[in-house]
């Protein structure tokens, strides 16, 4: 049941996002759009409540409970970021807005971008670990919590690996191609003339 709900929440996330952006940019219904986008966190609350209810009714803690915690952590950390990025694309494609800013590709700006993404991953891992720890305390001695502990370590490993990737961008910043650097310098000179 929990796995089916995780899948339903993921589908619901994208459906609500599409409906919200469609209402905003195709139908010009700003309030409806805001309402639909604010319904996104309700999905995670439902998933959390169903998972807690499942454990309360004596379900053996399993991988599906750990997966639910990881999913909630991920959506807490990256949900708003995803909505904001896709809102920029929808404004550009559907409403004639400016193209959304692309993430930096080279140098220290890229390292800062990767660092900010890692902080999101760290937040997601912290939320997942806190939910899993709450589940461990909730179950107590009544069941085997080894799968919940395993998912805590999974969340910490993901945050650690992403941290190493972000650190690699800081220590070994990706250099822009020679032509790209010249184009950037030329663009700066043209902007300075205006």
PLY file of the C-alpha trace (Angstrom):
ply
format ascii 1.0
element vertex 194
property float x
property float y
property float z
element edge 193
property int vertex1
property int vertex2
end_header
0.00 0.00 0.00
2.80 2.43 0.87
4.62 1.80 -2.43
1.42 2.45 -4.40
0.95 5.69 -2.45
4.53 6.80 -3.20
3.88 6.24 -6.91
0.54 8.06 -6.63
2.23 11.00 -4.86
4.87 11.26 -7.58
2.24 11.19 -10.31
0.13 13.64 -8.33
3.10 16.00 -7.99
3.54 16.22 -11.75
-0.19 16.41 -12.47
-0.68 19.25 -9.95
2.39 21.00 -11.34
1.11 20.75 -14.93
-2.37 21.88 -13.91
-0.98 24.76 -11.85
1.30 26.02 -14.60
-1.40 25.51 -17.24
-3.89 27.48 -15.14
-1.34 30.27 -14.71
-0.03 30.63 -18.24
-2.75 29.22 -20.50
-5.91 30.26 -18.67
-4.61 33.31 -16.74
-6.09 31.97 -13.50
-3.45 33.11 -11.05
-5.35 32.25 -7.85
-6.26 28.79 -9.12
-2.64 28.25 -10.05
-1.43 29.25 -6.59
-4.02 26.96 -4.99
-2.98 24.00 -7.15
0.72 24.55 -6.45
0.05 24.90 -2.72
-1.64 21.48 -2.81
1.75 19.91 -3.57
2.85 19.66 0.11
-0.47 18.02 0.98
0.66 14.96 -0.97
3.67 14.53 1.33
1.52 15.01 4.42
-0.83 12.28 3.19
2.10 9.96 2.52
3.51 10.69 5.98
0.13 10.05 7.65
-0.47 6.79 5.78
3.04 5.54 6.58
2.58 6.35 10.27
-0.85 4.69 10.24
0.62 1.60 8.58
3.28 1.32 11.29
0.70 1.97 14.02
-1.41 -0.93 12.79
1.47 -3.29 13.39
3.07 -3.43 9.93
6.64 -4.70 10.05
8.96 -1.78 9.21
10.29 -2.44 5.74
11.97 -0.89 2.76
8.74 0.78 1.66
8.66 2.84 4.87
12.28 3.85 4.31
11.53 4.75 0.70
8.61 6.90 1.83
10.91 8.83 4.19
13.49 9.34 1.41
10.77 10.52 -0.97
9.43 13.03 1.57
12.96 14.28 2.27
13.65 14.70 -1.43
10.44 16.62 -2.08
11.01 18.89 0.94
14.49 19.74 -0.34
13.94 19.84 -4.10
10.18 20.37 -4.55
10.18 24.18 -4.51
13.37 24.28 -6.60
11.77 22.04 -9.24
8.57 24.09 -9.30
10.52 27.35 -9.63
12.66 26.03 -12.49
9.68 24.65 -14.40
7.73 27.86 -13.76
10.52 29.78 -15.50
10.39 27.42 -18.48
6.58 27.65 -18.67
6.69 31.46 -18.49
9.16 31.46 -21.37
7.37 28.90 -23.55
3.75 29.75 -22.83
3.73 33.43 -21.90
6.60 34.84 -23.96
8.74 35.58 -20.92
12.50 35.71 -20.98
14.33 32.40 -21.16
15.13 31.07 -17.71
18.66 31.49 -16.47
20.73 28.37 -17.00
22.90 27.06 -14.22
26.51 28.18 -14.55
28.69 25.73 -16.40
32.23 26.75 -15.49
34.49 28.03 -12.76
33.54 29.18 -9.29
29.94 30.05 -10.21
29.45 26.37 -11.07
31.09 25.34 -7.80
28.73 27.65 -5.85
25.76 26.21 -7.74
26.83 22.66 -6.94
27.34 23.67 -3.30
23.79 25.04 -3.11
22.44 21.81 -4.64
24.44 19.81 -2.10
22.88 21.84 0.71
19.48 20.83 -0.66
20.57 17.19 -0.70
21.82 17.57 2.87
18.44 19.02 3.89
16.64 16.12 2.20
18.88 13.59 3.95
18.33 15.32 7.31
14.55 15.26 6.87
14.62 11.60 5.81
16.88 10.62 8.73
14.66 12.51 11.19
11.53 10.80 9.86
13.24 7.41 9.97
14.47 8.03 13.52
10.94 8.98 14.52
9.73 5.71 13.00
12.42 3.78 14.92
11.28 5.36 18.19
7.64 4.83 17.24
8.12 1.13 16.56
10.44 0.69 19.54
11.08 -2.89 20.58
7.90 -4.13 18.87
9.59 -4.80 15.53
12.80 -5.13 13.56
13.98 -1.63 12.63
17.10 -2.70 10.71
15.59 -1.69 7.35
14.83 1.80 8.72
18.42 2.12 9.96
19.67 0.95 6.56
17.73 3.74 4.86
19.23 6.27 7.28
22.67 5.15 6.14
21.51 5.33 2.53
20.43 8.95 3.01
23.76 9.80 4.63
25.72 8.05 1.85
23.82 9.95 -0.85
24.53 13.25 0.93
28.20 12.28 1.33
28.65 11.30 -2.32
26.93 14.46 -3.51
29.14 16.44 -1.13
32.25 14.90 -2.70
30.99 15.82 -6.17
30.33 19.41 -5.05
33.76 19.55 -3.42
35.36 18.32 -6.65
33.81 21.28 -8.49
35.33 23.58 -5.86
38.80 22.02 -5.87
38.95 21.35 -9.61
36.75 24.04 -11.17
35.70 23.26 -14.72
37.37 25.68 -17.09
35.42 27.37 -19.85
36.52 26.63 -23.40
38.78 29.31 -24.88
36.12 30.49 -27.33
33.52 30.74 -24.59
35.78 32.88 -22.43
36.46 35.24 -25.31
32.75 35.45 -26.10
32.00 36.30 -22.47
34.68 39.01 -22.43
33.35 40.42 -25.71
29.81 40.47 -24.32
31.02 42.34 -21.22
32.74 44.95 -23.41
29.56 45.44 -25.45
27.44 45.81 -22.33
29.91 48.33 -20.89
29.59 50.45 -24.07
25.79 50.68 -23.69
0 1
1 2
2 3
3 4
4 5
5 6
6 7
7 8
8 9
9 10
10 11
11 12
12 13
13 14
14 15
15 16
16 17
17 18
18 19
19 20
20 21
21 22
22 23
23 24
24 25
25 26
26 27
27 28
28 29
29 30
30 31
31 32
32 33
33 34
34 35
35 36
36 37
37 38
38 39
39 40
40 41
41 42
42 43
43 44
44 45
45 46
46 47
47 48
48 49
49 50
50 51
51 52
52 53
53 54
54 55
55 56
56 57
57 58
58 59
59 60
60 61
61 62
62 63
63 64
64 65
65 66
66 67
67 68
68 69
69 70
70 71
71 72
72 73
73 74
74 75
75 76
76 77
77 78
78 79
79 80
80 81
81 82
82 83
83 84
84 85
85 86
86 87
87 88
88 89
89 90
90 91
91 92
92 93
93 94
94 95
95 96
96 97
97 98
98 99
99 100
100 101
101 102
102 103
103 104
104 105
105 106
106 107
107 108
108 109
109 110
110 111
111 112
112 113
113 114
114 115
115 116
116 117
117 118
118 119
119 120
120 121
121 122
122 123
123 124
124 125
125 126
126 127
127 128
128 129
129 130
130 131
131 132
132 133
133 134
134 135
135 136
136 137
137 138
138 139
139 140
140 141
141 142
142 143
143 144
144 145
145 146
146 147
147 148
148 149
149 150
150 151
151 152
152 153
153 154
154 155
155 156
156 157
157 158
158 159
159 160
160 161
161 162
162 163
163 164
164 165
165 166
166 167
167 168
168 169
169 170
170 171
171 172
172 173
173 174
174 175
175 176
176 177
177 178
178 179
179 180
180 181
181 182
182 183
183 184
184 185
185 186
186 187
187 188
188 189
189 190
190 191
191 192
192 193
